[in-house]
Amino acid sequence: MDEDDLDEEDAHLPSHPSDVLSSHMSSASTSGFSFTEDHYNLLNGRIDSLTSIVDGLQNTVEGLQQSVDGLTMLLHQVLASQQSLNSPFDMMFSPPSLPEN
């Protein structure tokens, strides 16, 4: 995720808790729940924590993918060298062919 993506996502978020409070005042007063600045800060803190966790998981997955790619390349090299080694070996030690009658 690059900075352009973050800017687009942030455009949908209110810039300050008062924006949230004022936009939800009428619904908050009718439901008996008031969304305070503390709620807003707590929510933002949890969102930041989740974002950090997701970023960490993304880095872990990318590292695993690089490891898998490296192991795949190594396996191909081993198989290619094994095939080149087995060819002369198979010819030297293959059982003699039986004469056809």
ABEGO torsion letter per residue (X at the ends): XBAAAAAAAAAABBABAAAAAAAAAAAAAAAGBBBBAAAAAAAAAAAAAAAAAAAAAAAAAAAAAAAAAAAAAAAAAAAAAAAAAAAAAAAAABBBBBBBX
